[in-house]
Amino acid sequence: MSASNGPIYLDYAATTPVDDEVITAMQRCLGRQGVFGNPASASHEYGQAARGVVEYARSQVADLVGARPGQIVWTSGATESNNLALKGVAGPQRGRPVHVVSSVLEHKAVLDTAAWLAQQGVAVTLLEPDAQGVIAPAALKAALRPDTALVSLMHVNNETGVINPIAELGAVVREHGALFHVDAAQAAGKLPIDLAQLPVDLMSFSAHKLYGPKGIGALYVGPRAEPVLQAQMHGGGHEGGRRSGTLPTHQIVGMGAAYVLARRRLAQDQAHIGGLRDAFLAALAELPEVRANAGQAPRLPNILSLRFEHPAFDPRMLGGVAVSSTSACSSGAGAPSHVLTALGLSADQAGRTVRFSFGRYSSEQDALSAAAGIRSLLQILTPTV
């Protein structure tokens, strides 16, 4: 799917268009004839109807990830979920200093929260990845201390698509006795997740990475985390006292519908996207100027981080393709990607890296046209070498 009279959209890792089925579900919660009541208004049928669709959506999200509905807490998105997980377990309200382990590869929603915790006196250790951008269980084990309360690591990296070995990492954390939080914003609906089996205590989700609306997400709170997690938003005791605020019924219903679609289409979507990725790479295969970052690591097919070795290349030259030169939440910072520099790239190499991310509505023509544009651009630049 490319925008009308606009560039080809290959930035699905930043956000996705809302699926038509999701829009239809959300519309049933808007307007005077819709389910517009406040889900907390239990004394009348309008509120009861809203509560009913909210709880149904909660079960839909839980079904995708192997959780129980009561373990899903609504938030405004994965950023808030990450904040709630880290601050709710390791924040200054604990009354004693604790230790948190994360990694240098994390999304800014985790890194900035960890930095805030450090300012409050929490000890923070950031793990370095291996050469392919994977966090090794042995490195995690070596970083754990007697006072380690929480480990927070992402499932799939938002810039490279690299998949961390969550089961193995979680086993290390579980053996130690700390809690394990996983940012799964890029993984949900793209990888099978079974929280009934995984040694994970907290997991963050988003809707807008999965063809749902922006502004809604969730945090899974497992049985080991449930008695420890402390609320960060107060004012009404919503969500079992874990997160106050009037629930946005239409957005919640949209997230539920998006997660149902993802469950139904997981294999289909990944096969389609994997084929596009392969066709795109095949069309660029003989170009020596194009290198894949973390190319040997286990990766999701939808995210592809390509480094352009031509010294005159600038990502802004790809005007016909909507892509990212770094993650959407970091692109305005003006600094080289912290993920890419952690992989050993120089600032110059990171500046010549582009993230291409494919999605449900991407077509083979999109992939081949984008590759043709890259080939043409490099042919134009070559005489200047």
C-alpha positions as CSV (number, residue, x, y, z in Angstrom):
1,M,0.0,0.0,0.0
2,S,1.5,3.3,-1.0
3,A,0.0,6.7,-0.4
4,S,-1.9,8.2,-3.2
5,N,0.6,10.3,-5.2
6,G,3.1,9.9,-2.4
7,P,6.1,7.8,-1.7
8,I,6.1,4.0,-1.2
9,Y,5.4,3.3,2.4
10,L,8.1,1.1,3.9
11,D,8.1,2.4,7.5
12,Y,5.8,-0.1,9.1
13,A,8.1,-0.5,12.2
14,A,7.3,3.2,13.0
15,T,3.5,2.7,12.7
16,T,1.0,0.9,10.6
17,P,-2.3,2.0,9.0
18,V,-5.4,0.9,10.9
19,D,-7.0,-2.2,9.3
20,D,-10.4,-1.7,7.9
21,E,-11.9,-4.4,10.2
22,V,-10.4,-2.5,13.2
23,I,-12.0,0.8,12.0
24,T,-15.4,-0.9,11.7
25,A,-15.1,-2.3,15.3
26,M,-14.1,1.1,16.6
27,Q,-16.9,2.9,14.9
28,R,-19.4,0.8,16.9
29,C,-18.2,2.6,20.0
30,L,-18.6,6.2,18.7
31,G,-21.7,8.4,18.4
32,R,-25.0,8.4,20.2
33,Q,-25.9,5.1,18.8
34,G,-22.6,3.5,19.7
35,V,-21.2,2.0,22.9
36,F,-20.2,5.4,24.2
37,G,-20.7,4.9,28.0
38,N,-18.0,5.2,30.6
39,P,-16.8,1.6,31.4
40,A,-16.6,2.6,35.1
41,S,-20.3,3.6,35.2
42,A,-21.5,0.2,36.5
43,S,-24.9,1.5,37.6
44,H,-26.6,1.7,34.2
45,E,-26.7,-0.2,30.9
46,Y,-24.5,2.3,28.9
47,G,-21.6,1.8,31.3
48,Q,-22.2,-1.9,31.5
49,A,-22.2,-2.2,27.7
50,A,-18.9,-0.3,27.6
51,R,-17.4,-2.5,30.3
52,G,-18.5,-5.6,28.3
53,V,-16.7,-4.6,25.2
54,V,-13.6,-3.5,27.1
55,E,-13.4,-6.9,28.9
56,Y,-14.0,-8.7,25.6
57,A,-11.1,-6.8,24.0
58,R,-9.0,-7.6,27.1
59,S,-9.6,-11.3,26.4
60,Q,-8.7,-10.8,22.7
61,V,-5.3,-9.3,23.6
62,A,-4.7,-12.0,26.1
63,D,-5.5,-14.8,23.6
64,L,-2.8,-13.6,21.2
65,V,0.0,-13.8,23.9
66,G,-1.1,-16.8,26.0
67,A,-2.2,-14.7,29.0
68,R,-5.3,-14.6,31.2
69,P,-7.5,-11.6,30.6
70,G,-7.1,-10.4,34.2
71,Q,-3.3,-10.1,33.6
72,I,-3.7,-7.5,30.9
73,V,-3.6,-3.8,32.1
74,W,-4.6,-1.1,29.6
75,T,-2.2,1.8,29.1
76,S,-1.8,4.6,26.5
77,G,0.9,2.6,24.6
78,A,4.1,0.6,25.0
79,T,5.9,3.7,26.3
80,E,3.6,4.0,29.3
81,S,3.7,0.2,29.7
82,N,7.5,0.3,29.9
83,N,7.4,3.2,32.4
84,L,4.9,1.4,34.5
85,A,6.9,-1.8,34.5
86,L,10.3,-0.2,35.4
87,K,9.1,2.5,37.8
88,G,6.4,0.3,39.3
89,V,9.0,-2.4,40.3
90,A,12.2,-0.4,40.9
91,G,11.0,3.1,41.5
92,P,12.0,5.2,44.6
93,Q,8.7,4.2,46.3
94,R,10.3,0.8,47.1
95,G,12.0,2.4,50.0
96,R,15.4,0.8,49.4
97,P,18.0,0.9,46.7
98,V,17.7,-1.8,44.1
99,H,19.6,-2.8,40.9
100,V,18.1,-2.9,37.4
101,V,19.6,-4.6,34.4
102,S,18.8,-3.5,30.8
103,S,20.8,-3.1,27.6
104,V,22.2,-0.3,25.4
105,L,20.0,-1.5,22.6
106,E,16.7,-0.7,24.2
107,H,14.0,1.7,23.0
108,K,14.3,5.2,24.4
109,A,11.1,4.5,26.5
110,V,13.2,2.0,28.5
111,L,16.6,3.8,28.3
112,D,15.2,7.2,29.4
113,T,13.2,5.5,32.2
114,A,16.3,3.7,33.4
115,A,18.2,7.0,33.3
116,W,15.5,8.6,35.5
117,L,15.6,5.7,37.9
118,A,19.4,6.1,38.1
119,Q,18.9,9.8,39.1
120,Q,16.6,8.5,41.9
121,G,19.4,6.3,43.3
122,V,18.6,3.1,41.5
123,A,21.7,1.2,40.3
124,V,21.5,0.5,36.6
125,T,23.6,-1.8,34.4
126,L,23.3,-1.7,30.6
127,L,24.4,-4.8,28.8
128,E,26.4,-4.7,25.6
129,P,25.3,-7.0,22.7
130,D,27.3,-9.4,20.7
131,A,28.6,-8.4,17.3
132,Q,25.2,-9.2,15.7
133,G,23.1,-7.3,18.2
134,V,21.9,-10.2,20.4
135,I,22.0,-10.1,24.2
136,A,23.7,-13.3,25.4
137,P,22.3,-15.1,28.4
138,A,25.9,-15.5,29.8
139,A,26.4,-11.7,29.7
140,L,23.1,-11.2,31.6
141,K,24.0,-13.8,34.2
142,A,27.3,-12.1,34.8
143,A,25.6,-8.8,35.4
144,L,23.1,-10.0,38.0
145,R,23.7,-8.9,41.7
146,P,22.1,-9.9,45.0
147,D,20.0,-6.7,44.9
148,T,18.9,-7.0,41.2
149,A,15.1,-6.5,41.3
150,L,14.3,-6.2,37.6
151,V,15.7,-7.1,34.2
152,S,14.2,-5.3,31.2
153,L,15.1,-6.5,27.6
154,M,13.3,-6.1,24.3
155,H,12.0,-9.1,22.4
156,V,12.7,-7.7,18.9
157,N,14.9,-4.7,18.2
158,N,13.0,-1.9,16.5
159,E,15.9,-0.8,14.3
160,T,17.5,-4.1,13.2
161,G,14.7,-6.7,13.7
162,V,17.1,-8.9,15.7
163,I,15.3,-11.3,18.0
164,N,16.6,-11.8,21.5
165,P,16.5,-15.3,23.1
166,I,13.7,-14.4,25.5
167,A,13.1,-17.9,26.9
168,E,16.8,-18.4,27.7
169,L,17.2,-14.9,29.1
170,G,14.1,-15.3,31.2
171,A,15.4,-18.6,32.6
172,V,18.5,-16.8,33.9
173,V,16.4,-14.1,35.5
174,R,14.0,-16.6,37.0
175,E,16.8,-18.7,38.5
176,H,18.2,-15.5,40.1
177,G,14.8,-14.5,41.5
178,A,14.5,-11.1,39.9
179,L,11.5,-10.0,37.7
180,F,11.8,-10.0,34.0
181,H,10.2,-7.3,31.8
182,V,10.1,-7.6,28.0
183,D,9.2,-4.8,25.6
184,A,7.3,-6.7,22.9
185,A,6.0,-3.8,20.9
186,Q,7.7,-5.1,17.7
187,A,7.2,-8.8,18.5
188,A,3.5,-9.2,19.2
189,G,1.6,-10.5,16.3
190,K,4.8,-11.2,14.4
191,L,6.2,-14.0,16.6
192,P,4.3,-16.6,18.6
193,I,4.2,-15.6,22.2
194,D,2.9,-17.9,25.0
195,L,3.2,-16.2,28.4
196,A,1.8,-19.3,30.0
197,Q,5.1,-20.9,29.2
198,L,7.6,-18.1,28.9
199,P,9.5,-17.1,32.1
200,V,8.4,-13.5,31.7
201,D,6.8,-11.4,34.5
202,L,5.9,-8.2,32.6
203,M,5.5,-7.6,28.9
204,S,4.6,-4.3,27.1
205,F,2.4,-4.2,24.0
206,S,1.2,-1.5,21.5
207,A,-1.7,-1.4,19.1
208,H,-0.4,0.9,16.4
209,K,2.5,-1.4,15.5
210,L,-0.1,-4.0,14.6
211,Y,-2.7,-2.3,12.5
212,G,-4.6,-0.9,15.5
213,P,-5.0,2.7,16.7
214,K,-2.4,4.9,18.2
215,G,-2.8,5.9,21.9
216,I,-3.6,2.5,23.3
217,G,-1.4,-0.3,24.6
218,A,-1.2,-2.8,27.5
219,L,1.1,-4.3,30.1
220,Y,1.0,-8.0,31.0
221,V,1.4,-8.4,34.7
222,G,2.2,-12.0,35.7
223,P,1.7,-13.6,39.1
224,R,5.2,-12.9,40.4
225,A,4.9,-9.2,39.4
226,E,1.3,-8.7,40.5
227,P,2.1,-8.2,44.3
228,V,5.2,-6.1,43.6
229,L,4.0,-3.6,40.9
230,Q,3.0,-0.2,42.1
231,A,0.8,2.2,40.2
232,Q,2.3,5.3,38.7
233,M,-1.0,7.1,37.8
234,H,-3.5,7.7,40.5
235,G,-7.0,9.0,40.5
236,G,-9.9,6.5,40.6
237,G,-8.2,3.2,41.0
238,H,-9.0,1.9,37.5
239,E,-7.5,-1.3,36.2
240,G,-7.4,-3.0,39.6
241,G,-5.6,0.0,41.0
242,R,-2.7,-0.4,38.7
243,R,-3.5,2.5,36.2
244,S,-6.1,5.2,36.8
245,G,-7.9,7.0,34.0
246,T,-11.1,6.7,32.1
247,L,-10.7,3.9,29.6
248,P,-10.9,4.9,25.9
249,T,-13.5,2.3,24.8
250,H,-13.1,2.7,21.1
251,Q,-9.3,2.5,21.2
252,I,-9.4,-0.6,23.4
253,V,-11.9,-2.3,21.1
254,G,-9.6,-1.4,18.2
255,M,-6.6,-3.0,19.9
256,G,-8.6,-6.1,20.6
257,A,-9.8,-6.4,17.0
258,A,-6.2,-5.8,15.7
259,Y,-4.9,-8.6,18.0
260,V,-7.6,-11.0,16.7
261,L,-6.6,-10.2,13.2
262,A,-2.9,-10.7,14.0
263,R,-3.6,-14.1,15.6
264,R,-5.6,-15.2,12.5
265,R,-3.1,-13.8,10.0
266,L,0.3,-14.4,11.8
267,A,1.6,-17.1,9.5
268,Q,0.0,-15.5,6.4
269,D,1.5,-12.1,7.1
270,Q,4.9,-13.3,7.9
271,A,5.1,-15.5,4.8
272,H,4.0,-12.5,2.7
273,I,6.4,-10.1,4.3
274,G,9.3,-12.6,4.2
275,G,8.7,-13.0,0.5
276,L,8.9,-9.2,0.0
277,R,12.0,-9.0,2.0
278,D,13.7,-11.7,0.0
279,A,12.6,-10.1,-3.3
280,F,13.9,-6.7,-2.2
281,L,17.3,-8.2,-1.1
282,A,17.6,-10.2,-4.3
283,A,17.1,-7.1,-6.4
284,L,20.0,-5.5,-4.5
285,A,22.2,-8.6,-4.2
286,E,25.0,-7.7,-6.5
287,L,25.4,-4.1,-5.3
288,P,28.7,-3.9,-3.2
289,E,27.6,-0.6,-1.7
290,V,24.7,-2.3,0.2
291,R,25.3,-4.2,3.5
292,A,22.8,-5.6,6.0
293,N,23.4,-4.7,9.6
294,A,23.2,-7.7,12.0
295,G,22.7,-9.8,8.9
296,Q,23.7,-13.1,10.6
297,A,21.4,-12.8,13.6
298,P,17.9,-14.3,13.9
299,R,15.7,-11.5,12.7
300,L,12.0,-10.8,11.9
301,P,11.4,-10.5,8.2
302,N,9.6,-7.2,8.4
303,I,12.6,-5.1,9.5
304,L,15.7,-4.7,7.4
305,S,18.6,-2.4,8.4
306,L,20.8,-1.6,5.4
307,R,24.0,0.3,5.4
308,F,25.1,2.1,2.2
309,E,28.9,2.2,1.9
310,H,28.9,4.8,-0.9
311,P,30.5,7.9,0.8
312,A,28.1,10.3,-1.0
313,F,24.9,8.5,0.0
314,D,22.4,10.3,2.2
315,P,19.2,8.7,3.3
316,R,17.3,11.8,2.3
317,M,18.1,11.0,-1.3
318,L,15.4,8.2,-1.1
319,G,12.6,10.6,-1.6
320,G,10.4,8.2,-3.4
321,V,10.3,5.8,-0.4
322,A,9.0,6.5,3.1
323,V,11.7,4.9,5.4
324,S,13.5,5.7,8.6
325,S,17.2,6.5,9.1
326,T,16.7,5.5,12.8
327,S,13.7,4.7,15.0
328,A,10.8,7.1,14.8
329,C,11.3,8.1,18.5
330,S,14.9,9.0,17.9
331,S,14.9,10.5,14.4
332,G,14.6,14.1,15.6
333,A,17.6,13.9,18.0
334,G,20.2,14.6,15.3
335,A,22.6,12.0,16.9
336,P,23.6,8.7,15.3
337,S,21.5,5.7,16.3
338,H,22.5,4.3,19.7
339,V,21.6,0.9,18.4
340,L,23.9,1.0,15.4
341,T,26.8,2.5,17.3
342,A,26.4,-0.3,19.9
343,L,26.9,-2.7,17.0
344,G,30.3,-1.1,16.2
345,L,29.2,1.2,13.4
346,S,30.9,4.6,13.2
347,A,28.7,7.7,13.3
348,D,29.2,8.0,9.6
349,Q,28.2,4.5,8.9
350,A,25.1,4.8,11.1
351,G,24.2,8.0,9.2
352,R,24.3,6.0,6.0
353,T,22.0,3.3,7.4
354,V,18.3,3.1,6.4
355,R,15.6,1.0,8.1
356,F,13.2,-0.6,5.6
357,S,10.2,-2.2,7.2
358,F,7.5,-4.0,5.3
359,G,3.9,-4.7,6.3
360,R,0.6,-6.3,5.6
361,Y,-0.2,-3.9,2.8
362,S,3.2,-3.8,1.1
363,S,3.2,-5.3,-2.4
364,E,5.9,-7.0,-4.4
365,Q,5.8,-3.9,-6.7
366,D,6.5,-1.7,-3.7
367,A,9.6,-3.8,-2.9
368,L,10.9,-4.0,-6.5
369,S,10.2,-0.3,-7.1
370,A,12.1,0.7,-4.0
371,A,15.0,-1.5,-5.0
372,A,15.0,0.0,-8.5
373,G,15.1,3.4,-7.0
374,I,18.1,2.5,-4.9
375,R,19.9,1.0,-7.9
376,S,19.3,4.1,-9.9
377,L,20.5,6.4,-7.1
378,L,23.7,4.4,-6.7
379,Q,24.4,4.4,-10.4
380,I,24.1,8.2,-10.4
381,L,26.4,8.5,-7.4
382,T,29.1,6.0,-8.6
383,P,30.9,8.4,-11.0
384,T,31.6,10.7,-8.1
385,V,33.7,8.1,-6.3
